[in-house]
């Protein structure tokens, strides 16, 4: 555990989440911070001998928090504008990343606060948007047909990885369908505590994959 605080462990967070949901613990900044620090990787869920559905608890609690906790203007900008209204739209995301790419190429990140330096370090040296056909036929003995979720962040920042993934599936004998009408998978919204938007994103994708070519 990185922080050494029991409240930042899976067991500690489960206690906090239950206490918040049951109204036994005030929803203050300290409590919210312990929940915010969780990456939501769910590694603890796979290792839990009791089979606790930690991921579901975390998403429900974050949704509860966003409806009842007052965040700073900066945090609201990151969550409601950048994450929910920019990242899910490739054209907006490319435009938003343009200044960051210039800073990275100019090696000017050291002029900014550490959190900006850390963010710039996450940008790949080259970004290529994936050019994914709607149908990619199998290149070996046909074993089946799969749907491919291209993602929003993934297809803008790591498009070549998407292309290579489809190529690998084709060589393994699978036809790959990538519906053009699909959108954001909703993970960004769910992780940020907006389950209503996440469910709407799921409905859009269910419709897109339901009308596959």
Buried (B, 14 or more C-beta within 10 A) or exposed (E): EEEEEEBBBBEBBBBBBEBBEEEEBEBEEEBBEBBEEBEBEBEBBEEBEEEBEBBEBBBBBBBBBBEEBEBEEEEEEBBBEBBBEBBBBBEBBBEBBEEBBEBBEEEEBEEEEEEBEEBBEEBEEEBBBBEBEEEBEBBEEEEEEBEBBBBBBBBBBBBBBBBEBBEEBBEBEBBBBBBEEBBBBBBBBBBBBBBEBBEBBBEBBEEBBEEBE
